Amino acid sequence: MAGSGQAQAQRATVGWLGFATGAAALIATLVIFWAGPFAPQQPAGVTIGELAAEIARSAARSMAGQPQPEPVAHPRTVDDYLEIGAGVLAGLAIVLGVAALIRHERRAATVSGIALGGLAIGIQLFTYTVMLIVGALVISALIYTLRDVFSDIFGGLFDG
């Protein structure tokens, strides 16, 4: 009987599947981060110019008491699907690792699947956080640059 339990512990099928899924998630996350974006993108100057114009129009509508336009759903791009796929693979790796732990499979395979899936999710969260901070700084600098326009609209509210 002791031999059959040991043979089952040596066959860490779910653990190794979790490891492979976590490795695929980590590779996909790194490829998306370094090689992306894969969908066509507007140049940064065009995007920032459109943002500045939209901020000015929104402020003018607000001051005139006009309603703001309804939100528009942006179509998904290949980048969105790749990021979702990498996140799903990372979550699946963690779930498979936990399932392997419950099945008492070899600890090296189970923990590595959980670690790789967690690392893939951590890299995604870290990059999104950095992008949000940089985006907030760009928007703040843009509003600061447009303070003359806003001071005319808001009657000197932004004068220092």
Solvent accessible surface area in square Angstrom, and as a share of the most:
residue,aa,sasa,rsa
1,M,213,0.95
2,A,90,0.70
3,G,50,0.48
4,S,75,0.48
5,G,41,0.40
6,Q,119,0.53
7,A,48,0.37
8,Q,92,0.41
9,A,34,0.26
10,Q,103,0.46
11,R,160,0.58
12,A,2,0.02
13,T,90,0.53
14,V,26,0.15
15,G,0,0.00
16,W,111,0.39
17,L,98,0.49
18,G,0,0.00
19,F,76,0.32
20,A,56,0.43
21,T,14,0.08
22,G,0,0.00
23,A,26,0.20
24,A,44,0.34
25,A,0,0.00
26,L,27,0.13
27,I,110,0.56
28,A,31,0.24
29,T,5,0.03
30,L,51,0.25
31,V,74,0.42
32,I,27,0.13
33,F,108,0.45
34,W,184,0.65
35,A,62,0.48
36,G,22,0.21
37,P,85,0.53
38,F,93,0.39
39,A,10,0.08
40,P,135,0.85
41,Q,114,0.51
42,Q,113,0.50
43,P,87,0.55
44,A,74,0.57
45,G,57,0.55
46,V,66,0.38
47,T,69,0.40
48,I,66,0.33
49,G,40,0.39
50,E,100,0.45
51,L,58,0.29
52,A,14,0.11
53,A,40,0.31
54,E,69,0.31
55,I,35,0.18
56,A,26,0.20
57,R,124,0.45
58,S,36,0.23
59,A,11,0.09
60,A,49,0.38
61,R,47,0.17
62,S,68,0.44
63,M,106,0.47
64,A,70,0.55
65,G,66,0.63
66,Q,104,0.46
67,P,119,0.75
68,Q,82,0.37
69,P,90,0.56
70,E,142,0.64
71,P,127,0.80
72,V,119,0.68
73,A,97,0.75
74,H,162,0.72
75,P,114,0.72
76,R,147,0.54
77,T,56,0.33
78,V,75,0.43
79,D,14,0.07
80,D,45,0.23
81,Y,133,0.50
82,L,70,0.35
83,E,54,0.24
84,I,83,0.42
85,G,32,0.30
86,A,1,0.01
87,G,25,0.24
88,V,94,0.54
89,L,59,0.29
90,A,0,0.00
91,G,27,0.26
92,L,84,0.42
93,A,0,0.00
94,I,50,0.26
95,V,93,0.54
96,L,30,0.15
97,G,0,0.00
98,V,67,0.38
99,A,36,0.28
100,A,0,0.00
101,L,58,0.29
102,I,126,0.64
103,R,115,0.42
104,H,155,0.69
105,E,14,0.06
106,R,92,0.34
107,R,164,0.60
108,A,72,0.56
109,A,0,0.00
110,T,0,0.00
111,V,69,0.40
112,S,30,0.20
113,G,0,0.00
114,I,48,0.24
115,A,56,0.43
116,L,35,0.17
117,G,0,0.00
118,G,33,0.32
119,L,91,0.45
120,A,0,0.00
121,I,56,0.28
122,G,35,0.34
123,I,40,0.20
124,Q,24,0.11
125,L,110,0.55
126,F,138,0.57
127,T,18,0.10
128,Y,80,0.30
129,T,69,0.40
130,V,64,0.37
131,M,113,0.50
132,L,133,0.66
133,I,101,0.51
134,V,80,0.46
135,G,29,0.28
136,A,58,0.45
137,L,116,0.58
138,V,57,0.33
139,I,70,0.36
140,S,66,0.43
141,A,58,0.45
142,L,21,0.10
143,I,64,0.32
144,Y,145,0.55
145,T,93,0.54
146,L,37,0.19
147,R,100,0.36
148,D,99,0.51
149,V,64,0.37
150,F,8,0.03
151,S,20,0.13
152,D,121,0.63
153,I,48,0.24
154,F,60,0.25
155,G,70,0.67
156,G,30,0.29
157,L,129,0.64
158,F,91,0.38
159,D,105,0.54
160,G,126,1.21
